[in-house]
Protein backbone atom coordinates (compact mmCIF):
# COMPACT_ATOMS: atom_id res chain seq x y z
CA UNK A 1 0.00 0.00 0.00
CA UNK A 2 1.42 3.38 -1.06
CA UNK A 3 1.49 6.57 1.01
CA UNK A 4 -1.49 8.08 -0.81
CA UNK A 5 -3.57 4.97 -0.07
CA UNK A 6 -2.47 5.02 3.60
CA UNK A 7 -3.50 8.68 3.85
CA UNK A 8 -6.92 7.93 2.35
CA UNK A 9 -7.42 4.98 4.72
CA UNK A 10 -6.59 7.06 7.81
CA UNK A 11 -8.87 9.90 6.62
CA UNK A 12 -11.74 7.41 6.28
CA UNK A 13 -11.10 6.03 9.76
CA UNK A 14 -11.05 9.54 11.27
CA UNK A 15 -14.32 10.37 9.48
CA UNK A 16 -16.14 7.30 10.82
CA UNK A 17 -14.79 7.58 14.39
CA UNK A 18 -17.12 9.34 16.81
CA UNK A 19 -15.47 12.22 18.62
CA UNK A 20 -15.77 11.88 22.38
CA UNK A 21 -13.61 11.51 25.49
CA UNK A 22 -13.14 7.80 24.91
CA UNK A 23 -11.80 8.25 21.38
CA UNK A 24 -9.53 11.28 21.99
CA UNK A 25 -6.37 9.17 22.26
CA UNK A 26 -7.18 7.09 19.18
CA UNK A 27 -7.97 10.17 17.09
CA UNK A 28 -4.81 11.89 18.29
CA UNK A 29 -2.70 8.93 17.17
CA UNK A 30 -4.47 8.81 13.79
CA UNK A 31 -3.82 12.53 13.25
CA UNK A 32 -0.14 12.05 14.11
CA UNK A 33 0.16 9.23 11.57
CA UNK A 34 -1.70 11.34 8.99
CA UNK A 35 0.69 14.26 9.48
CA UNK A 36 3.69 11.94 9.23
CA UNK A 37 2.52 10.35 5.97
CA UNK A 38 1.73 13.73 4.43
CA UNK A 39 5.20 14.94 5.36
CA UNK A 40 6.70 11.84 3.74
CA UNK A 41 4.64 12.56 0.65
CA UNK A 42 6.13 16.06 0.43
CA UNK A 43 9.65 14.90 1.24
CA UNK A 44 9.99 11.38 -0.19
CA UNK A 45 13.10 9.39 0.60
CA UNK A 46 15.89 9.70 -1.92
CA UNK A 47 15.35 13.37 -2.78
CA UNK A 48 17.65 14.81 -0.13
CA UNK A 49 14.63 16.04 1.84
CA UNK A 50 13.71 18.88 -0.49
CA UNK A 51 10.67 17.26 -2.07
CA UNK A 52 10.55 20.00 -4.69
CA UNK A 53 11.60 18.26 -7.88
CA UNK A 54 12.98 19.58 -11.14
CA UNK A 55 12.05 23.18 -11.87
CA UNK A 56 11.01 23.89 -8.27
CA UNK A 57 14.36 24.04 -6.45
CA UNK A 58 14.78 27.82 -6.57
CA UNK A 59 17.48 29.31 -4.32
CA UNK A 60 16.11 31.57 -1.62
CA UNK A 61 17.44 35.10 -2.06
CA UNK A 62 16.74 38.61 -0.77
CA UNK A 63 15.24 39.68 2.54
CA UNK A 64 12.05 37.61 2.33
CA UNK A 65 10.29 35.04 0.16
CA UNK A 66 6.62 35.25 -0.88
CA UNK A 67 4.86 32.28 -2.52
CA UNK A 68 1.84 32.84 -4.78
CA UNK A 69 -0.65 30.04 -4.14
CA UNK A 70 -3.93 29.52 -5.96
CA UNK A 71 -5.98 27.36 -8.26
CA UNK A 72 -5.23 27.41 -12.01
CA UNK A 73 -5.95 30.58 -14.00
CA UNK A 74 -6.53 33.02 -11.14
CA UNK A 75 -3.93 35.58 -12.28
CA UNK A 76 -0.71 34.55 -10.51
CA UNK A 77 1.44 34.87 -13.63
CA UNK A 78 -0.13 38.19 -14.60
CA UNK A 79 0.48 39.53 -11.08
CA UNK A 80 4.15 38.45 -11.13
CA UNK A 81 4.72 40.06 -14.55
CA UNK A 82 3.03 43.27 -13.37
CA UNK A 83 4.89 43.85 -10.09
CA UNK A 84 8.32 42.49 -11.13
CA UNK A 85 10.53 42.63 -14.21
CA UNK A 86 10.06 38.89 -14.74
CA UNK A 87 7.83 37.70 -17.55
CA UNK A 88 5.71 34.72 -16.53
CA UNK A 89 3.64 33.31 -19.37
CA UNK A 90 -0.11 33.88 -18.93
CA UNK A 91 -2.80 32.38 -21.13
CA UNK A 92 -6.53 31.71 -21.15
CA UNK A 93 -6.09 27.98 -20.47
CA UNK A 94 -5.27 26.22 -17.21
CA UNK A 95 -1.81 25.09 -16.03
CA UNK A 96 0.15 27.62 -18.11
CA UNK A 97 2.85 27.72 -15.41
CA UNK A 98 4.47 24.31 -14.96
CA UNK A 99 7.47 25.20 -12.78
CA UNK A 100 8.42 27.75 -10.14
CA UNK A 101 9.04 31.21 -11.69
CA UNK A 102 10.93 33.66 -9.41
CA UNK A 103 10.73 37.45 -9.56
CA UNK A 104 11.94 40.29 -7.34
CA UNK A 105 10.07 43.22 -5.75
CA UNK A 106 12.02 46.18 -4.34
CA UNK A 107 10.17 47.97 -1.56
CA UNK A 108 11.64 50.63 0.75
CA UNK A 109 15.12 49.13 0.49
CA UNK A 110 13.98 45.54 0.90
CA UNK A 111 14.52 42.91 -1.78
CA UNK A 112 11.56 40.50 -1.78
CA UNK A 113 11.58 37.28 -3.77
CA UNK A 114 8.17 36.52 -5.32
CA UNK A 115 7.47 32.98 -6.58
CA UNK A 116 4.85 32.21 -9.21
CA UNK A 117 3.84 28.58 -8.60
CA UNK A 118 1.67 26.28 -10.72
CA UNK A 119 -2.01 26.20 -9.84
CA UNK A 120 -2.92 23.46 -7.40
CA UNK A 121 -6.07 21.37 -7.28
CA UNK A 122 -8.17 19.99 -4.46
CA UNK A 123 -6.29 17.06 -2.97
CA UNK A 124 -2.88 18.70 -3.44
CA UNK A 125 -1.84 17.81 0.12
CA UNK A 126 -2.30 14.14 -0.81
CA UNK A 127 -0.08 14.46 -3.88
CA UNK A 128 -2.63 15.19 -6.60
CA UNK A 129 -1.45 17.22 -9.58
CA UNK A 130 1.75 19.13 -8.78
CA UNK A 131 0.57 19.70 -5.24
CA UNK A 132 3.56 17.99 -3.63
CA UNK A 133 6.07 20.28 -5.33
CA UNK A 134 4.01 23.45 -4.90
CA UNK A 135 3.36 22.93 -1.19
CA UNK A 136 6.99 21.93 -0.53
CA UNK A 137 8.06 25.32 -1.94
CA UNK A 138 5.32 27.14 0.00
CA UNK A 139 6.73 25.70 3.25
CA UNK A 140 10.00 27.54 2.59
CA UNK A 141 8.28 30.94 2.18
CA UNK A 142 8.07 33.69 4.78
CA UNK A 143 4.63 34.67 3.47
CA UNK A 144 1.97 32.79 1.52
CA UNK A 145 -0.12 35.05 -0.74
CA UNK A 146 -3.32 33.34 -1.84
CA UNK A 147 -4.81 34.48 -5.13
CA UNK A 148 -8.52 33.78 -5.66
CA UNK A 149 -11.06 33.92 -8.45
CA UNK A 150 -13.31 36.89 -7.62
CA UNK A 151 -16.38 34.77 -8.41
CA UNK A 152 -15.28 31.85 -6.21
CA UNK A 153 -13.25 33.72 -3.62
CA UNK A 154 -14.54 32.37 -0.32
CA UNK A 155 -14.98 28.84 -1.65
CA UNK A 156 -11.41 28.74 -3.00
CA UNK A 157 -10.02 30.31 0.17
CA UNK A 158 -11.52 27.55 2.33
CA UNK A 159 -10.16 24.82 0.04
CA UNK A 160 -6.68 26.36 -0.11
CA UNK A 161 -6.52 26.78 3.65
CA UNK A 162 -7.54 23.15 4.09
CA UNK A 163 -4.83 21.90 1.72
CA UNK A 164 -2.07 24.01 3.30
CA UNK A 165 -3.02 23.33 6.92
CA UNK A 166 -3.17 19.59 6.15
CA UNK A 167 0.62 19.64 5.74
CA UNK A 168 1.40 21.91 8.67
CA UNK A 169 1.35 25.37 7.08
CA UNK A 170 -0.44 27.38 9.78
CA UNK A 171 -1.92 30.42 8.09
CA UNK A 172 -2.23 33.57 10.23
CA UNK A 173 -1.46 31.59 13.38
CA UNK A 174 1.34 31.85 15.88
CA UNK A 175 3.85 29.04 16.11
CA UNK A 176 2.78 26.58 18.87
CA UNK A 177 4.59 27.35 22.10
CA UNK A 178 6.01 23.87 22.51
CA UNK A 179 9.68 23.40 23.35
CA UNK A 180 11.30 20.20 22.07
CA UNK A 181 14.95 19.24 22.50
CA UNK A 182 16.24 15.85 21.47
CA UNK A 183 18.71 14.07 23.75
CA UNK A 184 21.12 11.18 23.40
CA UNK A 185 19.40 9.22 26.17
CA UNK A 186 17.21 9.39 29.24
CA UNK A 187 13.84 8.85 27.55
CA UNK A 188 11.12 11.44 27.07
CA UNK A 189 10.40 13.97 29.82
CA UNK A 190 7.21 16.02 29.49
CA UNK A 191 6.56 19.21 31.46
CA UNK A 192 3.95 21.95 31.10
CA UNK A 193 3.49 25.46 32.46
CA UNK A 194 -0.32 25.35 32.11
CA UNK A 195 -2.86 22.57 32.79
CA UNK A 196 -3.24 20.23 29.81
CA UNK A 197 -6.89 19.45 29.10
CA UNK A 198 -6.70 18.41 25.43
CA UNK A 199 -3.96 15.76 25.60
CA UNK A 200 -1.96 13.82 28.16
CA UNK A 201 1.58 12.58 28.58
CA UNK A 202 0.74 9.18 27.10
CA UNK A 203 -0.52 10.72 23.85
CA UNK A 204 2.45 13.09 23.64
CA UNK A 205 4.91 10.23 24.02
CA UNK A 206 3.03 8.10 21.49
CA UNK A 207 3.14 10.90 18.92
CA UNK A 208 6.89 11.37 19.50
CA UNK A 209 7.49 7.65 19.11
CA UNK A 210 5.60 7.76 15.80
CA UNK A 211 8.32 10.18 14.62
CA UNK A 212 11.07 7.92 16.05
CA UNK A 213 11.81 10.35 18.90
CA UNK A 214 12.56 8.31 22.05
CA UNK A 215 14.76 10.72 24.01
CA UNK A 216 13.75 14.35 24.42
CA UNK A 217 12.70 17.15 26.75
CA UNK A 218 9.25 18.55 25.95
CA UNK A 219 7.63 21.61 27.54
CA UNK A 220 4.08 22.79 26.72
CA UNK A 221 3.61 26.52 27.33
CA UNK A 222 -0.06 26.40 26.25
CA UNK A 223 -2.94 23.91 26.10
CA UNK A 224 -2.80 22.14 22.71
CA UNK A 225 -4.58 19.10 21.32
Backbone torsions as a table, in degrees:
resi	resn	phi	psi	omega
1	UNK	NA	126.9	-179.7
2	UNK	-77.6	173.6	-178.0
3	UNK	-63.7	-41.5	-179.7
4	UNK	-60.2	-41.7	179.2
5	UNK	-66.9	-38.3	177.9
6	UNK	-64.2	-40.5	177.7
7	UNK	-61.1	-46.9	-179.7
8	UNK	-62.0	-39.0	-179.7
9	UNK	-65.6	-43.3	179.1
10	UNK	-65.8	-41.2	178.4
11	UNK	-60.3	-39.5	178.1
12	UNK	-66.4	-39.9	180.0
13	UNK	-66.6	-40.0	177.4
14	UNK	-62.6	-41.4	-178.0
15	UNK	-64.7	-34.5	-176.8
16	UNK	-93.4	-2.6	178.9
17	UNK	-89.0	123.8	178.1
18	UNK	-67.6	138.9	-178.1
19	UNK	-92.6	110.4	176.3
20	UNK	-155.3	-178.9	-176.1
21	UNK	-59.4	-36.4	-176.0
22	UNK	-72.1	-23.4	-176.6
23	UNK	-104.9	2.8	-177.5
24	UNK	-56.6	-45.9	-177.3
25	UNK	-65.1	-45.5	-179.3
26	UNK	-61.7	-44.5	179.8
27	UNK	-65.9	-37.4	178.7
28	UNK	-62.7	-41.4	178.7
29	UNK	-67.0	-40.4	178.3
30	UNK	-62.6	-41.9	179.6
31	UNK	-65.0	-36.8	178.1
32	UNK	-64.8	-43.9	178.0
33	UNK	-64.0	-39.2	180.0
34	UNK	-62.8	-44.8	179.1
35	UNK	-63.2	-39.7	-179.4
36	UNK	-64.3	-46.1	-178.8
37	UNK	-66.1	-37.6	179.0
38	UNK	-67.3	-35.3	176.5
39	UNK	-66.2	-40.3	177.6
40	UNK	-64.8	-33.5	178.8
41	UNK	-66.2	-37.7	179.0
42	UNK	-77.7	-29.1	-177.5
43	UNK	-128.3	68.2	-177.9
44	UNK	-63.1	152.2	-179.7
45	UNK	-64.5	142.6	177.6
46	UNK	95.8	0.5	179.6
47	UNK	-109.3	5.7	-178.8
48	UNK	77.3	10.9	176.0
49	UNK	88.3	-5.2	-177.2
50	UNK	-77.5	-43.4	178.0
51	UNK	71.3	6.1	-173.0
52	UNK	-85.6	-49.1	-179.0
53	UNK	91.4	171.2	-176.4
54	UNK	-60.8	133.1	178.2
55	UNK	87.8	-5.0	-177.8
56	UNK	-116.6	-12.1	-176.4
57	UNK	-85.3	75.7	-178.3
58	UNK	-95.5	127.6	-179.0
59	UNK	-63.0	135.9	178.7
60	UNK	-77.8	123.4	-179.3
61	UNK	-132.6	168.1	177.0
62	UNK	80.8	-164.7	-175.9
63	UNK	-90.5	-19.8	-179.7
64	UNK	-161.4	157.9	178.3
65	UNK	-121.5	131.1	178.6
66	UNK	-119.4	127.7	179.6
67	UNK	-105.6	127.3	176.3
68	UNK	-86.6	117.3	-177.9
69	UNK	-118.9	136.0	177.6
70	UNK	-179.4	171.9	176.0
71	UNK	-75.9	168.1	-179.0
72	UNK	-59.2	145.4	172.2
73	UNK	59.9	46.3	175.2
74	UNK	-110.4	1.2	175.4
75	UNK	105.8	14.2	-178.8
76	UNK	-62.5	-46.2	-178.2
77	UNK	-66.6	-39.8	178.0
78	UNK	-63.4	-41.2	179.5
79	UNK	-63.2	-45.8	-180.0
80	UNK	-60.7	-44.8	-178.6
81	UNK	-66.8	-26.7	-178.4
82	UNK	-79.1	-41.9	-173.0
83	UNK	-96.6	-8.2	176.8
84	UNK	-128.4	176.2	177.7
85	UNK	-90.4	6.8	-179.8
86	UNK	-89.6	134.9	176.4
87	UNK	-95.3	116.2	175.1
88	UNK	-111.9	124.1	-173.1
89	UNK	-60.5	129.0	176.8
90	UNK	-121.9	140.2	179.2
91	UNK	-148.3	173.3	-175.2
92	UNK	-85.9	4.5	178.4
93	UNK	-114.4	161.1	-174.9
94	UNK	-76.2	157.4	176.5
95	UNK	60.6	42.0	174.7
96	UNK	-66.1	-45.6	179.0
97	UNK	-85.2	124.0	-177.2
98	UNK	-113.0	-11.7	178.0
99	UNK	-133.0	-174.4	178.5
100	UNK	-88.5	120.9	-179.0
101	UNK	-108.8	114.5	-179.0
102	UNK	-91.4	146.1	173.0
103	UNK	-139.3	173.5	-177.4
104	UNK	-130.5	134.5	173.5
105	UNK	-113.0	132.9	175.6
106	UNK	-106.4	121.1	-176.8
107	UNK	-139.9	114.2	177.2
108	UNK	49.4	45.4	176.7
109	UNK	87.7	-8.8	-179.6
110	UNK	-94.4	142.8	177.4
111	UNK	-107.7	110.6	-173.4
112	UNK	-110.3	124.4	177.9
113	UNK	-85.3	125.1	-179.8
114	UNK	-112.8	126.8	-176.5
115	UNK	-111.4	121.2	173.4
116	UNK	-89.9	114.9	-176.6
117	UNK	-109.0	151.9	177.7
118	UNK	-57.5	150.2	177.2
119	UNK	-63.7	140.5	178.3
120	UNK	-102.9	166.3	179.8
121	UNK	-122.6	165.7	177.9
122	UNK	-60.8	132.1	-175.5
123	UNK	98.7	8.2	-178.5
124	UNK	-60.1	-36.7	-178.1
125	UNK	-67.0	-16.0	176.9
126	UNK	-101.4	9.5	174.2
127	UNK	98.6	4.4	-179.1
128	UNK	-71.6	145.9	-179.8
129	UNK	61.2	-138.4	176.0
130	UNK	-101.2	23.5	-176.2
131	UNK	-56.7	-39.1	-178.6
132	UNK	-59.9	-47.6	-178.4
133	UNK	-68.1	-43.4	-177.3
134	UNK	-62.6	-47.3	-177.3
135	UNK	-69.6	-34.3	176.9
136	UNK	-60.6	-39.6	177.4
137	UNK	-69.8	-41.5	-179.2
138	UNK	-58.8	-32.3	-179.5
139	UNK	-69.1	-17.5	178.8
140	UNK	-91.4	-5.0	-174.8
141	UNK	-84.7	152.8	174.7
142	UNK	-83.2	-23.0	-179.5
143	UNK	-146.4	134.8	173.9
144	UNK	-104.7	121.6	179.3
145	UNK	-107.6	109.6	-179.5
146	UNK	-85.3	131.2	176.5
147	UNK	-110.8	130.7	-172.1
148	UNK	-123.9	151.2	171.0
149	UNK	-71.9	126.1	-176.4
150	UNK	-56.5	-29.6	-178.1
151	UNK	-83.9	-16.3	-177.6
152	UNK	-127.9	22.7	-171.1
153	UNK	-48.2	-61.1	-174.8
154	UNK	-65.0	-40.5	179.0
155	UNK	-62.0	-45.9	179.4
156	UNK	-67.6	-36.6	-180.0
157	UNK	-60.5	-45.2	179.8
158	UNK	-62.2	-43.8	-179.2
159	UNK	-66.1	-42.6	179.3
160	UNK	-64.3	-43.4	178.7
161	UNK	-60.3	-40.7	-179.9
162	UNK	-63.1	-44.1	-178.9
163	UNK	-65.8	-42.5	-177.4
164	UNK	-71.9	-42.4	-179.0
165	UNK	-69.5	-24.0	178.8
166	UNK	-64.1	-24.0	179.9
167	UNK	-112.4	20.1	171.4
168	UNK	90.6	9.7	174.9
169	UNK	-87.1	105.7	-175.1
170	UNK	-91.0	101.4	-176.8
171	UNK	-76.4	128.8	176.4
172	UNK	54.5	34.3	179.0
173	UNK	-130.1	146.9	176.9
174	UNK	-72.7	150.7	176.0
175	UNK	-62.0	134.1	178.8
176	UNK	-54.6	136.3	-177.7
177	UNK	-86.4	67.8	179.3
178	UNK	-122.1	122.7	180.0
179	UNK	-94.7	129.2	178.7
180	UNK	-135.4	123.6	177.0
181	UNK	-132.2	119.3	178.9
182	UNK	-73.1	150.2	179.5
183	UNK	-129.8	166.4	179.5
184	UNK	-79.1	-22.6	-178.7
185	UNK	-167.3	-176.3	177.0
186	UNK	95.9	-1.9	179.2
187	UNK	76.2	-167.8	-179.7
188	UNK	-101.2	129.2	176.3
189	UNK	-118.1	122.1	-176.8
190	UNK	-110.0	128.5	174.4
191	UNK	-130.6	161.5	178.0
192	UNK	-150.8	144.8	-179.1
193	UNK	-96.3	-4.7	176.0
194	UNK	-135.1	157.9	176.6
195	UNK	-63.4	136.7	177.8
196	UNK	-98.1	116.1	-178.5
197	UNK	-111.6	-10.3	-174.4
198	UNK	-108.1	-9.1	176.1
199	UNK	-157.5	168.1	178.3
200	UNK	-131.0	176.8	-175.5
201	UNK	-62.3	-35.4	-180.0
202	UNK	-62.0	-44.3	-179.8
203	UNK	-67.3	-41.0	179.1
204	UNK	-59.9	-45.4	-178.9
205	UNK	-67.8	-36.2	179.0
206	UNK	-65.6	-40.8	178.0
207	UNK	-64.1	-43.4	178.7
208	UNK	-62.7	-40.5	179.1
209	UNK	-65.2	-32.4	177.1
210	UNK	-60.7	-31.2	178.2
211	UNK	-96.1	16.4	178.2
212	UNK	61.7	34.0	175.9
213	UNK	-107.0	110.0	-175.1
214	UNK	-115.0	-9.0	179.2
215	UNK	-138.2	112.6	-177.4
216	UNK	-169.2	156.4	169.9
217	UNK	-102.9	129.2	-178.5
218	UNK	-126.9	130.8	177.5
219	UNK	-129.8	122.3	174.7
220	UNK	-92.6	122.5	177.0
221	UNK	-101.9	5.5	175.2
222	UNK	-155.3	170.3	-176.1
223	UNK	-92.2	105.4	-177.5
224	UNK	-118.7	153.7	176.9
225	UNK	-99.5	NA	NA
